[in-house]
Amino acid sequence: MLCYRALNQAVGRCVRHRADWGGVLLVDARFSSPHYTQHLSKWLGNNHHTFESLVNSPNSLESFMQTMTLRESEDL
């Protein structure tokens, strides 16, 4: 449980308030199993990707970064 607490704290530091955004990659095969993801913070949602979907899908990391950058520039 201590490891999950530390992991959740580290992920939570990426997003501290409404205007923050970021991407955190948990690169470990164990996170593809619900047994290992059940103790992650619920606000993370079910955003599990394979390498292929992370790179090539409409919900890719690049697409997320472009969308968030555009939103941020529109808010200024």
CNS distance restraints for C-alpha pairs under 8 A (distance, minus, plus):
assign (resid   1 and name CA) (resid   5 and name CA) 6.22 0.50 0.50
assign (resid   2 and name CA) (resid   6 and name CA) 6.25 0.50 0.50
assign (resid   3 and name CA) (resid   7 and name CA) 6.11 0.50 0.50
assign (resid   4 and name CA) (resid   8 and name CA) 5.98 0.50 0.50
assign (resid   4 and name CA) (resid  39 and name CA) 6.53 0.50 0.50
assign (resid   4 and name CA) (resid  40 and name CA) 6.72 0.50 0.50
assign (resid   5 and name CA) (resid   9 and name CA) 6.12 0.50 0.50
assign (resid   6 and name CA) (resid  10 and name CA) 6.15 0.50 0.50
assign (resid   7 and name CA) (resid  11 and name CA) 6.24 0.50 0.50
assign (resid   7 and name CA) (resid  40 and name CA) 7.89 0.50 0.50
assign (resid   8 and name CA) (resid  12 and name CA) 5.95 0.50 0.50
assign (resid   8 and name CA) (resid  40 and name CA) 6.24 0.50 0.50
assign (resid   8 and name CA) (resid  41 and name CA) 6.20 0.50 0.50
assign (resid   9 and name CA) (resid  13 and name CA) 6.25 0.50 0.50
assign (resid  10 and name CA) (resid  14 and name CA) 7.20 0.50 0.50
assign (resid  11 and name CA) (resid  15 and name CA) 7.59 0.50 0.50
assign (resid  11 and name CA) (resid  24 and name CA) 6.64 0.50 0.50
assign (resid  12 and name CA) (resid  16 and name CA) 6.79 0.50 0.50
assign (resid  14 and name CA) (resid  20 and name CA) 7.51 0.50 0.50
assign (resid  14 and name CA) (resid  21 and name CA) 6.92 0.50 0.50
assign (resid  14 and name CA) (resid  22 and name CA) 5.93 0.50 0.50
assign (resid  14 and name CA) (resid  23 and name CA) 7.68 0.50 0.50
assign (resid  14 and name CA) (resid  24 and name CA) 7.61 0.50 0.50
assign (resid  15 and name CA) (resid  20 and name CA) 5.14 0.50 0.50
assign (resid  15 and name CA) (resid  21 and name CA) 5.55 0.50 0.50
assign (resid  15 and name CA) (resid  22 and name CA) 6.68 0.50 0.50
assign (resid  16 and name CA) (resid  20 and name CA) 6.18 0.50 0.50
assign (resid  21 and name CA) (resid  68 and name CA) 7.47 0.50 0.50
assign (resid  23 and name CA) (resid  61 and name CA) 7.56 0.50 0.50
assign (resid  26 and name CA) (resid  31 and name CA) 7.37 0.50 0.50
assign (resid  27 and name CA) (resid  31 and name CA) 7.80 0.50 0.50
assign (resid  28 and name CA) (resid  32 and name CA) 7.96 0.50 0.50
assign (resid  29 and name CA) (resid  33 and name CA) 7.94 0.50 0.50
assign (resid  30 and name CA) (resid  36 and name CA) 6.22 0.50 0.50
assign (resid  31 and name CA) (resid  36 and name CA) 5.53 0.50 0.50
assign (resid  31 and name CA) (resid  37 and name CA) 5.77 0.50 0.50
assign (resid  32 and name CA) (resid  36 and name CA) 7.68 0.50 0.50
assign (resid  32 and name CA) (resid  37 and name CA) 7.65 0.50 0.50
assign (resid  32 and name CA) (resid  48 and name CA) 7.25 0.50 0.50
assign (resid  33 and name CA) (resid  37 and name CA) 6.60 0.50 0.50
assign (resid  34 and name CA) (resid  38 and name CA) 5.74 0.50 0.50
assign (resid  36 and name CA) (resid  40 and name CA) 8.00 0.50 0.50
assign (resid  40 and name CA) (resid  44 and name CA) 7.36 0.50 0.50
assign (resid  41 and name CA) (resid  45 and name CA) 7.92 0.50 0.50
assign (resid  49 and name CA) (resid  53 and name CA) 5.72 0.50 0.50
assign (resid  49 and name CA) (resid  54 and name CA) 5.69 0.50 0.50
assign (resid  50 and name CA) (resid  54 and name CA) 6.05 0.50 0.50
assign (resid  51 and name CA) (resid  55 and name CA) 6.29 0.50 0.50
assign (resid  52 and name CA) (resid  56 and name CA) 5.81 0.50 0.50
assign (resid  52 and name CA) (resid  57 and name CA) 7.50 0.50 0.50
assign (resid  53 and name CA) (resid  57 and name CA) 4.75 0.50 0.50
assign (resid  53 and name CA) (resid  59 and name CA) 7.50 0.50 0.50
assign (resid  53 and name CA) (resid  60 and name CA) 6.28 0.50 0.50
assign (resid  54 and name CA) (resid  59 and name CA) 7.18 0.50 0.50
assign (resid  54 and name CA) (resid  60 and name CA) 4.53 0.50 0.50
assign (resid  54 and name CA) (resid  61 and name CA) 5.68 0.50 0.50
assign (resid  55 and name CA) (resid  60 and name CA) 5.26 0.50 0.50
assign (resid  55 and name CA) (resid  61 and name CA) 6.54 0.50 0.50
assign (resid  55 and name CA) (resid  62 and name CA) 7.24 0.50 0.50
assign (resid  56 and name CA) (resid  60 and name CA) 6.02 0.50 0.50
assign (resid  58 and name CA) (resid  63 and name CA) 6.72 0.50 0.50
assign (resid  59 and name CA) (resid  63 and name CA) 6.13 0.50 0.50
assign (resid  59 and name CA) (resid  64 and name CA) 6.62 0.50 0.50
assign (resid  60 and name CA) (resid  64 and name CA) 6.29 0.50 0.50
assign (resid  61 and name CA) (resid  65 and name CA) 6.17 0.50 0.50
assign (resid  62 and name CA) (resid  66 and name CA) 6.18 0.50 0.50
assign (resid  63 and name CA) (resid  67 and name CA) 6.11 0.50 0.50
assign (resid  64 and name CA) (resid  68 and name CA) 6.12 0.50 0.50
assign (resid  65 and name CA) (resid  69 and name CA) 6.01 0.50 0.50
assign (resid  66 and name CA) (resid  70 and name CA) 6.11 0.50 0.50
assign (resid  67 and name CA) (resid  71 and name CA) 6.22 0.50 0.50
assign (resid  68 and name CA) (resid  72 and name CA) 6.05 0.50 0.50
assign (resid  69 and name CA) (resid  73 and name CA) 6.24 0.50 0.50
assign (resid  70 and name CA) (resid  74 and name CA) 6.24 0.50 0.50
assign (resid  71 and name CA) (resid  75 and name CA) 6.26 0.50 0.50
assign (resid  72 and name CA) (resid  76 and name CA) 6.70 0.50 0.50
